[in-house]
Amino acid sequence: MLNDKSVLITGGTGSFGQRLTEIVLGRYTPKRLIIFSRDELKQSEMRQRFDVRDYPCIRYFIGDVRDRDRLYRAFDGVDIIFHAAALKQVPTSEYNPSEVIKTNILGAANVIDAAIDRDVKRVIALSTDKAANPINLYGASKLCADKLFVAANSYAGPHPTRFSVVRYGNVVGSRGSVVPIFLEKRTTGRLPVTDERMTRFWITLEQGVEFVLASLERMEGGEIFIPKIPSMRVVDVARAIAPECELEFVGIRPGEKLHEVLITEDDARMALEYDDYFAILPAFHDWDPTAYRTRNGGKTCPDGFRYSSETNPCWLKAEELGKMVTTG
């Protein structure tokens, strides 16, 4: 569905944006592929990999989601938007709350307004497990953004724009992930680990991109899509990456959880389970919910269901994590 379409990626120079760009250029023939980001150095580096001379469809736009006027210009004639721009470092967010709100919440509202007014067809936004029952500002800001994108389908009125959200866990090897930190520090012989009980969901960048593309294909508007992905204790991640290293337990940082949740008990009342993913349905929609519930064998989640990293039935083994690290 990306062939002959104008596609834009906010935060396009990030880990997700670059992998999505690679897959889109290798698999589809878009009319335009617009990389929208605020960092000219990252765009310059990305141009070395995806040169306009080799990929005539690609465009590089300097801009910030905080700037509504720039979004209106960038979204002109765009069919599909992948919204990946965000401030996502938990400690940084705790120390700079107003900046996180400007980008993650107000920036999301700007993307919504510009997409509707420019008659963009589909927008799919990236969320995080930290948006479920958030205890830090980053998670709270992404929960607000999720709510904005879900509600935007009603807000769009007669415009054709439809919005959905994808929520998943820690991306192995992405910037800011613990895996690159462990790989870097293993040369010291000591790895800092927060708490030996801590668990996290894990997904590769490749899997994340593929799930977003699949969600774009299946979305009706207003869903929050969640992949079924494995869990692993952070201490086991450290031992798998550097079994020779001594572990130093440094305690949970401000804003961190012991375990992460992708679907809360309250969300589960509106969630459907499929073979390899869940879909949290919106409270308000303009499509047939009965037909949606029966499509592809979706079934209602049981009362009290909770999709959490510590009770997840699927767990990663050390060799599986090693393969994820090497393949991305």
DRENVEX-952979 format. One record per residue: y, z, x of N, C-alpha, C in turn; residue in three letters; residue number from 1. Coordinates in steps of 0.1 Angstrom, whole numbers. Atoms other than C-alpha are relative to their C-alpha. Layout:
N
SITE  n_north   n_up  n_east  ca_north  ca_up  ca_east  c_north   c_up  c_east  res    n
SITE        Y      Z       X         Y      Z        X        Y      Z       X  ALA  NUM
...
This chain:
328
SITE  n_north   n_up  n_east  ca_north  ca_up  ca_east  c_north   c_up  c_east  res    n
SITE      -12      0       8         0      0        0       13      0       9  MET    1
SITE      -12      1      -8        23     -1       30        3    -14       5  LEU    2
SITE       -3     13      -4        20    -38       36       12     -6      -8  ASN    3
SITE      -12      7       5        53    -57       31       10     10      -7  ASP    4
SITE       -9    -11       5        70    -23       23       10      5      11  LYS    5
SITE       -9     -6      -9       100     -7       38       -3     15       0  SER    6
SITE        5    -14      -2        88     27       52        9      8       9  VAL    7
SITE       -9     -9      -9       109     56       66       -7     13       2  LEU    8
SITE        6    -13      -3        97     87       84       12      9       5  ILE    9
SITE      -10    -10      -5       122    116       87       -8      9      10  THR   10
SITE        7     -6     -11       115    135      119      -10     -9       6  GLY   11
SITE       10     10      -5        98    104      131       -3      0      14  GLY   12
SITE        3     -1     -15        99    113      168       -9     12       3  THR   13
SITE        9    -11      -2        78    144      162      -14     -4       2  GLY   14
SITE       14      3      -2        41    147      168       -6     -8     -12  SER   15
SITE        5      7      12        32    137      132        6    -14      -1  PHE   16
SITE       -7     13       2        58    109      131       -5    -10      10  GLY   17
SITE        4     10     -10        46     93      163      -15     -4      -3  GLN   18
SITE       14      4       3         9     94      153        0     -9     -13  ARG   19
SITE       -1      9      12        18     80      118        5    -13       4  LEU   20
SITE       -5     13      -5        38     53      135      -11     -9       6  THR   21
SITE       11      6      -6         8     44      156      -10     -6     -10  GLU   22
SITE       10      4      10       -15     42      127        5    -11     -10  ILE   23
SITE       -6     10       9         9     23      104        1    -14       7  VAL   24
SITE       -2     12      -7        17     -3      130      -14     -7       4  LEU   25
SITE       13      6      -3       -20     -8      138       -8     -4     -12  GLY   26
SITE        8      2      12       -33     -9      103        7     -8     -11  ARG   27
SITE       -7      7      11        -6    -23       81       11    -10       5  TYR   28
SITE      -11      9      -4        22    -49       81       12      3      -8  THR   29
SITE      -12     -4       7        53    -31       69       11    -10       2  PRO   30
SITE      -12      9      -2        85    -51       63        9      7      10  LYS   31
SITE       -8     -8      -9       104    -23       80       -7     14       2  ARG   32
SITE        5    -14      -3        93     10       97       12      7       7  LEU   33
SITE      -12     -6      -5       123     32      101       -3     14       6  ILE   34
SITE        1    -13      -7       122     62      126       13      7      -1  ILE   35
SITE      -12     -7       2       148     86      114       -1     14       6  PHE   36
SITE        0    -13      -7       156    116      137       13      2       6  SER   37
SITE      -14     -4      -5       185    134      153        0      0      16  ARG   38
SITE        1     -2     -15       173    134      190       -1    -14       7  ASP   39
SITE       -1     13      -6       184    103      209      -10     -1      12  GLU   40
SITE        9      0     -12       163    113      240      -15     -3      -5  LEU   41
SITE       13      3       5       131    114      219       -1    -14      -5  LYS   42
SITE        0     14       5       140     81      203       -1    -10      12  GLN   43
SITE        0      8     -12       146     66      237      -14      0       6  SER   44
SITE       13     -1      -5       112     78      249      -10     -7     -10  GLU   45
SITE        9      6       9        95     66      217        1    -16       1  MET   46
SITE       -2     15      -2       110     31      223       -8     -6      11  ARG   47
SITE        8      5     -11        91     29      255      -14     -3      -4  GLN   48
SITE       14      2       5        59     32      235        0    -10     -11  ARG   49
SITE        0     10      11        69     12      204       13     -8       1  PHE   50
SITE      -12      8      -2        94    -14      216        2     -9     -11  ASP   51
SITE       -4      9      10       113    -34      191       -5    -14       3  VAL   52
SITE        5     14      -4       103    -66      210      -14     -2      -3  ARG   53
SITE       15      1       4        66    -58      204       -2      2     -14  ASP   54
SITE        1     -3      14        71    -45      169       13     -3      -7  TYR   55
SITE      -13      4       6        99    -64      152        4      8     -12  PRO   56
SITE       -3     -7      13        96    -43      120        6     13       2  CYS   57
SITE       -4    -14      -2       106    -10      137       15      1       2  ILE   58
SITE      -15     -3      -1       141      5      134        1     14       4  ARG   59
SITE       -3    -14      -4       155     36      151       13      4      -5  TYR   60
SITE      -13     -5       6       181     55      131        2     14       5  PHE   61
SITE       -5    -14      -3       199     85      146        6      6     -13  ILE   62
SITE       -6     -6      12       206    109      118       -7     14      -2  GLY   63
SITE        4    -13       3       201    144      104       -2      1     -15  ASP   64
SITE        2     -1      14       187    153       70       11      9      -6  VAL   65
SITE      -12     -8       5       217    177       67       11    -10      -5  ARG   66
SITE      -11      9       2       239    146       65       -4    -10     -12  ASP   67
SITE        4      8      12       237    132       29        5    -15       2  ARG   68
SITE       -5     14      -1       258    101       37       -9     -9       9  ASP   69
SITE        9      7      -9       236     91       66      -14     -3      -7  ARG   70
SITE       12      2       7       205     95       44        2    -11     -11  LEU   71
SITE       -3     10      10       221     73       17       -1    -14       7  TYR   72
SITE        0     12      -7       226     46       43      -14     -4       5  ARG   73
SITE       13      3      -5       192     49       58      -11     -3     -10  ALA   74
SITE       10      2      10       173     49       25        3    -13      -8  PHE   75
SITE       -3     12       7       189     17       13      -11    -10       1  ASP   76
SITE       10     10      -1       161     -7        4      -14      6       4  GLY   77
SITE       13     -6      -5       133     18       14       -9      2     -12  VAL   78
SITE       10     -2      11       101     19       -7       -7     14       1  ASP   79
SITE        8    -12      -2        82     49        8        6      8      11  ILE   80
SITE       -6    -10     -10        94     80       27      -11     10       3  ILE   81
SITE        8    -11      -5        73    104       47       10     10       6  PHE   82
SITE      -10    -10      -4        94    136       50       -6     10       9  HIS   83
SITE        6     -9     -10        84    154       82       10      8       8  ALA   84
SITE      -11     -7      -7       118    166       95        0     15      -4  ALA   85
SITE       -1    -14       3       119    204       97        2      8      13  ALA   86
SITE        0    -10     -11       127    234      120      -12      9      -3  LEU   87
SITE       13     -6       4        93    250      122       -5     12      10  LYS   88
SITE        4    -11      -9        92    276      151        3     13      -7  GLN   89
SITE       -1    -12       7        86    310      135       10     10       7  VAL   90
SITE      -10     -9      -6       105    332      161       14     -6       0  PRO   91
SITE      -14      6       1       134    307      162        6      1     -13  THR   92
SITE       -5     -1      13       136    307      125        5     14      -4  SER   93
SITE       -4    -14       3       137    345      123       14      3       6  GLU   94
SITE      -12     -3      -7       166    345      148       12     -8      -5  TYR   95
SITE      -10     10       4       185    315      133       -2     -3     -15  ASN   96
SITE        4      3      14       179    318       95        9    -10      -6  PRO   97
SITE       -9      9       7       210    299       84       -2    -14       4  SER   98
SITE        3     14      -4       201    269      105      -12     -5      -6  GLU   99
SITE       13      4       6       166    268       91        2     -4     -15  VAL  100
SITE       -4      3      14       180    269       56        7    -13      -2  ILE  101
SITE       -7     13       0       203    240       63       -9    -12       1  LYS  102
SITE        9     12      -2       175    218       75      -11      0     -10  THR  103
SITE       13      1       8       144    228       56        3      0     -15  ASN  104
SITE       -3     -1      14       160    236       22       11    -10      -4  ILE  105
SITE      -10      9       3       193    218       20       -3    -14       4  LEU  106
SITE        4     14      -5       180    189       40      -10     -6     -10  GLY  107
SITE       10      5      10       151    186       15        7     -5     -13  ALA  108
SITE       -8      3      12       176    186      -14        7    -13       2  ALA  109
SITE       -6     13      -3       195    158        4       -9    -12      -1  ASN  110
SITE       10     11       0       164    137        9       -3     -3     -15  VAL  111
SITE        3      3      14       156    141      -28       11     -8      -7  ILE  112
SITE      -12      7       6       191    131      -40        1    -15       4  ASP  113
SITE       -2     13      -6       193    101      -17      -12     -9      -4  ALA  114
SITE       12      8       4       157     89      -26        1     -4     -14  ALA  115
SITE       -1      3      14       164     91      -63       11    -11      -2  ILE  116
SITE      -11      9       2       197     73      -61       -2    -13       6  ASP  117
SITE        3     13      -6       184     46      -38      -13     -6      -6  ARG  118
SITE       12      5       7       153     41      -61      -12     -2       9  ASP  119
SITE       12      0      -8       128     48      -34      -12      3     -10  VAL  120
SITE       12     -1       9        93     45      -50       -8     13       1  LYS  121
SITE        8    -11      -2        74     73      -34        5      8      12  ARG  122
SITE       -3     -9     -11        82    103      -12      -11     11       1  VAL  123
SITE       10    -11      -2        56    126        3        5      9      11  ILE  124
SITE       -6     -9     -10        67    157       21      -11      9       6  ALA  125
SITE        9     -8      -7        49    177       47        3     15      -2  LEU  126
SITE       -3    -15       1        45    215       41       -9      7      10  SER  127
SITE        7     -9      -9        26    243       58       -8     11      -7  THR  128
SITE        7    -12       6         1    271       51        9     12      -1  ASP  129
SITE      -10    -12       0        30    295       58        9      0     -12  LYS  130
SITE       -8      0      13        46    284       25       -7      7     -11  ALA  131
SITE        7     -7      10        19    302        6        1     15       2  ALA  132
SITE       -3    -14      -2        29    339        1        7      2      13  ASN  133
SITE       -6     -1     -13        54    336       29        5     14       3  PRO  134
SITE       -6    -13      -5        64    366       50       11     -3      11  ILE  135
SITE      -11      3     -10        87    347       75        9    -10      -7  ASN  136
SITE      -11      9       6       118    326       69       -5    -14       0  LEU  137
SITE        5     14       0       101    294       80       -9     -3     -12  TYR  138
SITE        8      2      12        74    298       53        8      0     -13  GLY  139
SITE       -8     -1      12        99    308       27        9    -12      -2  ALA  140
SITE       -8     12       1       121    278       35       -9    -12      -4  SER  141
SITE        9     11       4        91    255       32       -5      1     -14  LYS  142
SITE        3     -2      14        81    271       -1       11     -5      -9  LEU  143
SITE      -11      5       8       116    264      -14        0    -15       0  CYS  144
SITE        1     15      -1       113    228       -2      -11     -5      -9  ALA  145
SITE       11      4       8        79    225      -19        5      0     -15  ASP  146
SITE       -4     -1      14        94    237      -52       10    -11      -3  LYS  147
SITE      -10     11       2       123    212      -48       -7    -13      -2  LEU  148
SITE        7     13       0       100    183      -42       -8     -1     -13  PHE  149
SITE        8      0      12        77    192      -71        9     -2     -13  VAL  150
SITE      -10      1      11       107    196      -95        7    -13      -1  ALA  151
SITE       -8     13      -1       123    164      -83       -5    -11      -9  ALA  152
SITE        6     10       8        99    144     -104        6      0     -14  ASN  153
SITE       -7     -1      13       116    157     -136       15     -3       2  SER  154
SITE      -14      2      -3       150    156     -119        3    -15       1  TYR  155
SITE       -2     14      -2       145    119     -112        4     -8     -13  ALA  156
SITE       -4      6      13       150    110     -149       -6    -14      -1  GLY  157
SITE        5     14       2       147     72     -155       -3     -7      13  PRO  158
SITE        3      7     -13       145     64     -118      -15      0       3  HIS  159
SITE       14      1      -2       111     53     -105       -6     10      11  PRO  160
SITE        4     -8     -11       110     78      -76      -10     11      -4  THR  161
SITE       10    -11       2        79    101      -74       -2      7      13  ARG  162
SITE        1     -8     -12        75    130      -51      -13      8       0  PHE  163
SITE       11     -9      -1        44    149      -39        1      7      14  SER  164
SITE        0     -8     -12        36    174      -11      -14      1       6  VAL  165
SITE       12     -2      -7         9    178       15        1     13       8  VAL  166
SITE        0    -13      -6         1    213       27      -13      2       8  ARG  167
SITE       12     -3      -7       -23    220       56        4     10      11  TYR  168
SITE       -1    -10      -9       -28    244       85        5     -4      14  GLY  169
SITE       -4      2     -14       -23    245      123       -6    -13       5  ASN  170
SITE        4     13      -6       -24    211      140       -3      2      14  VAL  171
SITE        4     -1     -14       -44    211      172        8     -9       9  VAL  172
SITE       -7      8     -10       -23    200      201       14     -4      -3  GLY  173
SITE      -14      4       4        10    195      182        9      9       8  SER  174
SITE      -10     -8      -7        42    208      198        2     13      -7  ARG  175
SITE       -2    -13       5        45    245      193      -14      7      -4  GLY  176
SITE       13     -5       3         7    249      186       -4      9      12  SER  177
SITE        5     -9     -10       -11    277      205       -9     -7      10  VAL  178
SITE        9      7      -9       -36    252      220        7     -5      12  VAL  179
SITE       -7      4     -12       -11    236      244        4     11       9  PRO  180
SITE       -3    -12      -8         0    271      254      -11      5       7  ILE  181
SITE       12     -5      -7       -35    281      262       -4     -9      11  PHE  182
SITE        3     10     -10       -41    249      281        9      2      13  LEU  183
SITE       -9     -2     -11       -10    255      302       -2     13       7  GLU  184
SITE        1    -13      -7       -16    292      309      -13      3       5  LYS  185
SITE       13     -3      -5       -52    290      317       -1     -1      16  ARG  186
SITE       -1      0     -14       -42    282      353        3     14       6  THR  187
SITE       -4    -13      -4       -29    318      355      -11     10       0  THR  188
SITE       11     -9       1       -62    333      347        1     10     -12  GLY  189
SITE       -2     -9      11       -48    352      317        6     -7     -12  ARG  190
SITE       -5      6      12       -42    341      281        5     11      -9  LEU  191
SITE       -5    -10      10       -19    360      257       -5     -3     -14  PRO  192
SITE        5      1      14       -36    366      223        6     11      -8  VAL  193
SITE       -7    -10       9       -19    383      194      -10     11      -4  THR  194
SITE        9    -10       6       -48    400      177      -14     -6      -1  ASP  195
SITE       13      5       0       -86    396      180       -5     -3     -14  GLU  196
SITE        4      3      13       -89    395      142        6    -12      -6  ARG  197
SITE       -8     10       6       -64    368      136       -8    -13      -2  MET  198
SITE        7     13       2       -77    336      120       10    -11      -5  THR  199
SITE       -9     11       4       -61    302      113       -9    -12      -4  ARG  200
SITE        5     13       4       -69    269       96        3    -10      11  PHE  201
SITE       -3      9     -10       -72    240      120       -3    -14      -4  TRP  202
SITE        2     14       3       -68    202      117        6     -8      11  ILE  203
SITE       -6      9     -10       -62    174      141       11     -8      -5  THR  204
SITE      -11      8       4       -32    153      141       -4    -13      -7  LEU  205
SITE        6     12       6       -53    122      133       -5      3     -15  GLU  206
SITE        5     -4      13       -69    141      103       12      2      -9  GLN  207
SITE      -12     -3       8       -35    152       91        7    -13      -5  GLY  208
SITE       -6     12       4       -21    117       91       -8     -8     -10  VAL  209
SITE        9      7       9       -51    102       74        0      7     -14  GLU  210
SITE       -1     -7      13       -49    129       47       13     -3      -7  PHE  211
SITE      -13      3       6       -12    122       41       -1    -14      -6  VAL  212
SITE        2     13       5       -20     85       37       -8     -1     -12  LEU  213
SITE        9      0      12       -48     92       13        7      7     -12  ALA  214
SITE       -8     -6      11       -25    115       -7       10     -9      -5  SER  215
SITE       -9      9       4         1     89       -8       -6    -10     -10  LEU  216
SITE        8      9       9       -25     66      -24       -3      5     -13  GLU  217
SITE        5     -6      12       -37     90      -50       11      8      -8  ARG  218
SITE      -10     -8       7        -4    108      -60        5     -6     -13  MET  219
SITE       -7      3      12        10    107      -95       14      5       0  GLU  220
SITE      -14     -6       0        40    129      -88       -1     15      -3  GLY  221
SITE       -1    -15       3        44    167      -84      -12      8       5  GLY  222
SITE       12     -7      -6        10    175      -68        3      6      14  GLU  223
SITE        0     -5     -14         6    197      -37      -15     -2       4  ILE  224
SITE       13      3      -4       -24    183      -19       -4      8      13  PHE  225
SITE        5     -9     -11       -45    206        4      -14     -5       5  ILE  226
SITE       14      5      -5       -74    193       26       -9     12       2  PRO  227
SITE       10    -10      -4      -106    213       31       -2     -1      15  LYS  228
SITE        1      0     -14      -104    222       67       -6     13       5  ILE  229
SITE        7    -12      -5      -122    247       90        9     11       5  PRO  230
SITE       -7    -11      -6      -111    281      102       -6      3      14  SER  231
SITE        5     -5     -13      -114    297      136        9     12       4  MET  232
SITE       -8    -12      -5      -104    331      151        8     -5      12  ARG  233
SITE       -8      4     -12       -76    327      176       -6      4      13  VAL  234
SITE        7     -4     -12       -95    347      201      -11     -9       4  VAL  235
SITE       11      9      -3      -124    323      198        6    -14       5  ASP  236
SITE       -7     12      -5       -99    294      204        3      2      15  VAL  237
SITE       -3     -3     -14       -88    311      236      -13     -1       9  ALA  238
SITE       13      0      -8      -124    316      248       -6    -14       1  ARG  239
SITE        6     14       0      -134    280      239        8     -8      10  ALA  240
SITE       -9      8      -9      -104    266      259       -1      5      14  ILE  241
SITE        0     -5     -14      -106    289      289       -9     12       1  ALA  242
SITE       10    -11       0      -138    310      289        1      8      13  PRO  243
SITE       -1     -7     -13      -131    320      325       12     10       0  GLU  244
SITE      -13     -8       0       -97    337      316       -2     13      -6  CYS  245
SITE       -1    -13       7       -90    373      308       10     -1     -11  GLU  246
SITE       -8      0      12       -75    379      274        9     12       0  LEU  247
SITE      -10    -11       1       -43    399      270        5      1     -14  GLU  248
SITE       -4     -1      14       -37    412      235       14      6       0  PHE  249
SITE      -15     -4       0         1    413      229        5      4     -13  VAL  250
SITE       -5     -4      14         3    421      192        5    -11      -8  GLY  251
SITE       -5     10       9        14    402      162       15     -1       1  ILE  252
SITE      -14      2      -1        48    387      165        7      1     -13  ARG  253
SITE       -8     -1      13        76    392      139       -2    -13      -8  PRO  254
SITE        1     12       9        70    369      109      -14     -6       0  GLY  255
SITE       13      5       0        33    363      117       -9      7     -10  GLU  256
SITE       11     -6       8         3    369       94      -12      2       8  LYS  257
SITE       13     -1      -6       -31    381      104       -9    -12      -4  LEU  258
SITE        7     11       5       -46    354       82        9     -9      -8  HIS  259
SITE       -8      9       7       -32    323       66       -6     -4     -13  GLU  260
SITE        5      4      13       -35    311       30        5    -13      -3  VAL  261
SITE       -4     13       5       -34    276       16        2     -1     -15  LEU  262
SITE       -1     -1      14       -39    284      -20       -1     15      -4  ILE  263
SITE        0    -14       5       -30    318      -36       -7      0     -13  THR  264
SITE        7     -2      13       -47    333      -66        9     -6     -12  GLU  265
SITE       -8      5      10       -17    323      -87        1    -15       0  ASP  266
SITE        0     15      -1       -16    287      -74      -13     -5      -6  ASP  267
SITE       14      5       4       -54    284      -81       -1     -2     -15  ALA  268
SITE        1      2      14       -48    286     -118        4    -14      -4  ARG  269
SITE       -4     14       3       -32    251     -116       -6     -9      10  MET  270
SITE        6      8     -10       -55    238      -89      -13     -6      -4  ALA  271
SITE       13      7       2       -83    213      -90       -7     -2      13  LEU  272
SITE        8      1     -13      -111    211      -64       -7    -13      -1  GLU  273
SITE        8     12      -2      -125    178      -52       -9      2      12  TYR  274
SITE       10     -2     -11      -151    171      -25        6      4      13  ASP  275
SITE       -6     -3     -13      -128    172        4       15      5       0  ASP  276
SITE      -14     -5       1       -94    185       -9        2      7     -13  TYR  277
SITE       -5     -6      12       -76    205      -35       13     -7      -4  PHE  278
SITE      -13      4       5       -47    195      -57        6     10     -10  ALA  279
SITE       -7     -9       9       -22    220      -72        9     -8      -9  ILE  280
SITE       -8      8       9        -8    204     -103       13      6      -4  LEU  281
SITE      -13     -6       4        28    208     -114       -1      5     -14  PRO  282
SITE       -1     -6      14        37    228     -145        6    -11      -9  ALA  283
SITE       -6     11       9        58    198     -158       -3    -13       6  PHE  284
SITE        4     13      -5        47    162     -155        1    -10     -12  HIS  285
SITE       -1     10      11        49    129     -174      -13     -9       0  ASP  286
SITE       12      7       1        13    118     -169      -11      9      -7  TRP  287
SITE       10     -7       8       -19    128     -188       -8     10       9  ASP  288
SITE        7     -9      -8       -32    160     -173      -16      0      -2  PRO  289
SITE       14      0       3       -66    157     -191       -7    -11       8  THR  290
SITE        6     11      -7       -73    123     -175        0      3      15  ALA  291
SITE       -1     -3     -14       -61    136     -141      -11     10       4  TYR  292
SITE       10    -10      -3       -85    166     -143      -14     -5       1  ARG  293
SITE       13      5      -1      -115    145     -148       -2    -12      10  THR  294
SITE        1     12     -10      -106    117     -123       -7      5      13  ARG  295
SITE        7     -2     -12      -129    116      -93       -8     13       1  ASN  296
SITE        8    -12       0      -148    146     -104        7     13       3  GLY  297
SITE       -7    -12      -3      -121    172     -100       -4     11     -10  GLY  298
SITE        4    -12       8      -130    207     -113       10     11       2  LYS  299
SITE      -10    -11      -1      -109    237     -121       -5     11       9  THR  300
SITE        4    -11      -9      -109    265      -95       -3     12      -9  CYS  301
SITE        4    -12       7      -125    297     -107       11     11       0  PRO  302
SITE      -10    -11       1      -104    327     -118       -1      9      13  ASP  303
SITE       -1     -8     -12       -92    347      -88       -3     -7      13  GLY  304
SITE        3      7     -12       -99    319      -63       12      1       9  PHE  305
SITE      -10     -1     -11       -80    321      -30       -6     -8      12  ARG  306
SITE        5      8     -12       -83    296       -1        7      6      12  TYR  307
SITE       -6     -8     -11       -77    318       29       -8     -3      13  SER  308
SITE        6      3     -12       -85    313       66      -11     10       3  SER  309
SITE       11    -10      -3      -106    346       68      -12     -1      -9  GLU  310
SITE       12      1      10      -128    338       37       -4    -14      -1  THR  311
SITE        4     14       1      -131    301       43      -15     -2       3  ASN  312
SITE       15      2      -3      -168    290       41       -2     -9      12  PRO  313
SITE        2     10     -11      -162    264       69        7      5      12  CYS  314
SITE       -5     -5     -13      -158    276      105       -3     -9      11  TRP  315
SITE        1      8     -12      -153    258      137       -8      7      11  LEU  316
SITE        7     -4     -12      -177    261      167        9     -4      12  LYS  317
SITE       -7      3     -12      -164    261      202        0    -14       5  ALA  318
SITE        1     14      -4      -177    227      210        7    -10     -10  GLU  319
SITE       -7      8      10      -162    213      178       15      0       3  GLU  320
SITE      -14     -2      -4      -128    227      188        3     -9      12  LEU  321
SITE       -2      8     -12      -132    211      222        1    -15      -3  GLY  322
SITE       -1     15       3      -138    177      207       13     -3      -7  LYS  323
SITE      -13      2       7      -107    182      184       11     -1      10  MET  324
SITE      -11      0     -10       -86    190      215        1    -13       7  VAL  325
SITE        0     12      -8       -97    159      234        2    -12      -8  THR  326
SITE       -2     13       8       -96    134      205       13      1      -7  THR  327
SITE      -12     -1       8       -65    147      187       -2     -3     -14  GLY  328
